[in-house]
Amino acid sequence: MPYPRSEQETVLTYEYETRQWLAYSCVPAHIRKLTDIGRNVTILDRDESGEPSAIRAELSSKQVRMMAERVMTEEQRVAAADRLRLLNVNRAKTNVVEPTG
């Protein structure tokens, strides 16, 4: 049975001796991601449809990153938006399919 939103959580624990991260989750989006990337995934609980509703998985140190939040200035935001707009225009030009015949 799916857990109520107020009880859904994802917990990461680092075991220094083994240098492994252990992940526990009952958040559906995190379960899907951890099932794809984790090792030794253990399904702890299933919902009525048979889908996992709680799992435990192992992650390597390279799979977990902690970094400072990026804060962009208005100038940087405008420049990034311009680059994205140009990329989308160029992508649209290369995906044009011309009729044959």
N, C-alpha and C positions, 0 to 999 in steps of 0.2 A: 504494500500500500504506500502511495507517495506520502512523503512527510509534509506537514503543513508548512507554508512559507516561513512562519515564525520559528520553526525548528530546523530549517535547512541550513547547513553549514558545510564549509570545506576547511579542513585543518591540515596543515603541513608541519611535520615534525622532522627535525634533522638529527640523525644518529651519528655522532662524531666518530665513534670507533669504526663504524662500517662506511662512513662517508656517504650515506644514503639518505634520501628524503623519503619519508613515508607520508602518503596522502590518504586522507579519509574524506569522502564526500557523499552527501545526499542531496546535492544541488544538480538537477538534471543536466544542465549545460556542462557543468564540470565533470559529471560522470561520463558523458560522451567523449569529452576531450581526453580525460585520463584513461579511458578504455582504449583510445587510439594510440596514445603515446607512452603509457605506463608499462612497467614490467611486473610480472607476478600479480596480475590484477585478480583480486578475490571479490566475488559478488557476495555481499553480506545480507542483502534483502532484495526481494523482487516485488513488483506491484501486481495487480490482478491480471494484467496482460502479459506478464512474464518478463517485462523489462526490468533491468536493474534499478533499484531505488536507493541503494547504498553500496558503496564499494570501498576497497582499500587497494592501493597500488604503490609500487616503488618507483622512484624517479632518481636519475643520476644527478650529480651536482651541476652538470652542464645543462640540464633541463629546467633549472630553477634560477631565475635572475631577479635581483633587486637593484633597481636603479632610480635615480631621482626623477621626479616628474618634470617633463619638459614644459617650460613656460615660454611661449612665443610672444614677441612684441607685435604690435599691429603691423609694422613694416614686414616682419617675417611671415605673418599670416597672409598678407596680400601677395607676397612673392610666391609662397607655396600654392596659393589659389591660382595664380597665373600659370605656374608650372603645370598644375593639374589640368587646367583648362586647355593648355597647349597640347598636352599629352592626349587628352580626349579627342581633340580636333584631329590630330595626326592619326590616332587609332581609327576614327570614323572614316578618314580618307582611305586608309589601307584596307578597310573591310567592305568597301563598296563592291557589289557584285554587278558586273555589266551583263545585260541580256545577250544571249547567243542567238545567232540565226539571222 
